[in-house]
Amino acid sequence: MGLPIHIDPRKLAMQISRLEGRVDASKLPRLAAAVNSISGEATATLNFENERSRAALVDGEVNIKVEVQCQRCLDPVAVELQAVFALQVISGEEYVDRVATAREPWIVEDRMANLHQMLEDELLLVLPAVNYHPVGTCTGDTFMTHREPDEVVESPFNVLKSFKTRT
């Protein structure tokens, strides 16, 4: 089942709701621009509840498979993104200091929020900065220099350390 685009997170939290579903790749344009391609749909599970102080809380997880460019061989490599999040709904940036330390703020100024945009934000946050094929399966492995684990590399800062011991 597809997840709705717009939701009222505060109302869902008051009702202690759970949403499970999918988001089509076409609804994630910023993620599509950051990767080579998206393989299928994103799947998400979200739990909404209220804290004792009546703050709306959202706990969830979103998963998707994407194809990115290997930085070693420049061939495509499949990566599975999994974002686990714990959010607290707030109405503006001035309330960020009220967010619990174990949670991230989700600023929802109006009653309705764009759920797909929030899920896309979470996926973009877990997208690796650098991607590689596993060692041994990459055509770029031949250009890597392998160092023995016991090999000691002299630090370039040893020269500075010698200056410190002289004074």
Backbone torsions as a table, in degrees:
resi	resn	phi	psi	omega
1	MET	NA	140.0	179.6
2	GLY	-78.9	140.9	176.3
3	LEU	-78.5	145.0	178.3
4	PRO	-68.6	153.2	178.7
5	ILE	-75.4	-49.9	-177.3
6	HIS	-108.3	132.6	178.8
7	ILE	-134.7	163.3	171.8
8	ASP	-107.2	94.3	-173.6
9	PRO	-64.0	-30.9	180.0
10	ARG	-69.1	-41.2	178.3
11	LYS	-66.4	-42.5	177.5
12	LEU	-62.4	-36.3	178.2
13	ALA	-68.2	-39.7	177.9
14	MET	-63.5	-32.7	-179.5
15	GLN	-88.4	1.0	-176.4
16	ILE	46.4	70.4	-172.7
17	SER	-101.7	160.7	174.8
18	ARG	-131.5	129.9	176.5
19	LEU	-116.9	132.6	174.5
20	GLU	-133.2	139.1	178.4
21	GLY	170.6	-164.5	-175.3
22	ARG	-123.6	154.9	174.2
23	VAL	-125.5	124.1	-180.0
24	ASP	-64.6	145.1	-178.7
25	ALA	-59.4	-28.8	180.0
26	SER	-67.8	-16.4	179.0
27	LYS	-89.9	5.1	-178.4
28	LEU	-122.8	64.8	-173.3
29	PRO	-67.4	-33.8	-179.3
30	ARG	-70.6	-37.7	175.6
31	LEU	-66.7	-41.7	178.6
32	ALA	-59.9	-35.8	178.9
33	ALA	-72.6	-23.1	-176.1
34	ALA	-90.6	-11.4	-177.6
35	VAL	-127.0	169.1	176.1
36	ASN	-68.3	-47.5	179.4
37	SER	-159.7	160.7	177.0
38	ILE	-110.8	129.4	-178.7
39	SER	-97.8	95.0	175.8
40	GLY	88.9	-155.7	-175.2
41	GLU	-104.6	159.8	172.3
42	ALA	-85.6	139.0	174.6
43	THR	-110.9	138.8	-175.8
44	ALA	-140.8	149.7	172.8
45	THR	-132.1	128.3	-179.2
46	LEU	-131.3	136.5	175.1
47	ASN	-117.5	127.2	-179.4
48	PHE	-112.0	136.0	175.9
49	GLU	-157.4	165.1	177.2
50	ASN	-102.4	141.7	174.3
51	GLU	-81.7	168.0	178.0
52	ARG	-54.9	-34.5	-179.9
53	SER	-84.2	12.5	177.9
54	ARG	69.8	17.4	175.2
55	ALA	-77.1	136.4	178.8
56	ALA	-79.0	125.7	-178.6
57	LEU	-115.4	144.8	178.7
58	VAL	-132.2	121.5	174.2
59	ASP	-116.9	138.2	-178.7
60	GLY	-170.7	-175.5	-178.1
61	GLU	-150.2	142.7	176.1
62	VAL	-136.9	137.6	-177.6
63	ASN	-130.7	146.5	174.8
64	ILE	-161.0	151.4	174.8
65	LYS	-103.8	132.4	179.3
66	VAL	-129.7	164.0	174.8
67	GLU	-117.8	126.0	-179.1
68	VAL	-124.0	177.0	-179.0
69	GLN	-96.0	127.9	175.4
70	CYS	-67.7	130.6	-177.4
71	GLN	-79.0	-9.1	179.1
72	ARG	-92.0	-48.9	-174.9
73	CYS	-111.5	-8.5	179.8
74	LEU	68.2	12.4	173.9
75	ASP	-88.2	161.0	178.1
76	PRO	-67.5	144.9	175.7
77	VAL	-135.9	135.4	179.9
78	ALA	-83.1	134.1	179.6
79	VAL	-131.6	134.3	175.0
80	GLU	-99.4	120.8	179.2
81	LEU	-95.1	132.9	175.6
82	GLN	-134.1	118.3	179.3
83	ALA	-113.8	123.0	174.0
84	VAL	-109.3	129.9	-173.5
85	PHE	-136.7	153.6	174.8
86	ALA	-134.6	109.2	-173.6
87	LEU	-116.7	155.6	171.3
88	GLN	-125.3	126.3	-177.6
89	VAL	-78.4	127.8	175.7
90	ILE	-130.5	159.7	-174.5
91	SER	-93.6	-7.0	179.3
92	GLY	-173.0	166.6	-178.8
93	GLU	-63.4	-24.3	-179.4
94	GLU	-68.0	-11.0	-179.4
95	TYR	-104.3	8.5	-178.9
96	VAL	-59.8	-35.1	-179.2
97	ASP	-68.6	-11.5	179.0
98	ARG	-92.1	-3.4	-178.5
99	VAL	-76.0	135.3	179.2
100	ALA	-59.7	150.2	-175.0
101	THR	-64.9	-28.1	-179.3
102	ALA	-85.2	3.8	-175.1
103	ARG	-125.8	159.0	174.2
104	GLU	-106.5	147.5	179.2
105	PRO	-75.9	141.9	170.1
106	TRP	-120.4	104.4	-175.8
107	ILE	-81.3	115.1	178.0
108	VAL	-124.3	95.8	-174.3
109	GLU	-73.0	-40.4	177.9
110	ASP	-94.8	-173.2	179.2
111	ARG	-70.3	-38.8	-174.9
112	MET	-98.3	148.7	179.6
113	ALA	-130.2	152.0	177.7
114	ASN	-88.3	104.3	-177.4
115	LEU	-67.5	-40.9	-179.1
116	HIS	-62.2	-39.5	178.6
117	GLN	-64.4	-41.7	178.5
118	MET	-64.5	-42.7	178.8
119	LEU	-65.1	-38.5	177.3
120	GLU	-64.7	-40.1	176.2
121	ASP	-57.9	-45.0	-179.0
122	GLU	-64.6	-39.3	178.0
123	LEU	-67.3	-39.1	178.0
124	LEU	-64.3	-32.7	179.8
125	LEU	-69.1	-27.7	-179.3
126	VAL	-97.9	-0.1	178.1
127	LEU	-66.1	122.5	-178.2
128	PRO	-62.6	143.5	178.8
129	ALA	-70.7	-34.0	-179.7
130	VAL	-131.4	135.6	-177.4
131	ASN	-123.2	139.2	178.1
132	TYR	-137.4	154.6	167.4
133	HIS	-70.9	158.5	173.5
134	PRO	-59.4	147.1	-178.8
135	VAL	-59.4	133.2	-179.8
136	GLY	98.0	-16.2	179.6
137	THR	-112.0	0.1	-176.4
138	CYS	-99.5	135.7	177.1
139	THR	-69.8	-16.3	178.1
140	GLY	-84.5	-1.4	179.9
141	ASP	-63.6	-26.5	-177.8
142	THR	-66.2	-20.8	-179.6
143	PHE	-90.8	-5.7	-179.4
144	MET	-81.4	141.2	174.0
145	THR	-97.0	127.6	-179.1
146	HIS	-98.7	134.5	-179.0
147	ARG	-114.6	138.2	177.0
148	GLU	-65.8	141.8	-178.2
149	PRO	-61.6	-27.9	-178.1
150	ASP	-83.2	-12.6	-177.4
151	GLU	-67.0	126.4	-179.3
152	VAL	-96.1	127.5	178.7
153	VAL	-101.1	128.5	-179.1
154	GLU	-74.8	132.3	-178.5
155	SER	-76.5	137.7	177.0
156	PRO	-69.0	-12.4	-179.5
157	PHE	-86.3	-3.4	177.5
158	ASN	-62.2	-30.8	177.7
159	VAL	-63.1	-43.5	178.5
160	LEU	-65.2	-37.4	179.1
161	LYS	-63.2	-36.8	178.2
162	SER	-66.9	-33.6	175.4
163	PHE	-65.3	-38.4	-178.6
164	LYS	-67.0	-38.3	-179.2
165	THR	-74.4	-22.0	178.7
166	ARG	-74.2	-29.9	-175.1
167	THR	-89.5	NA	NA
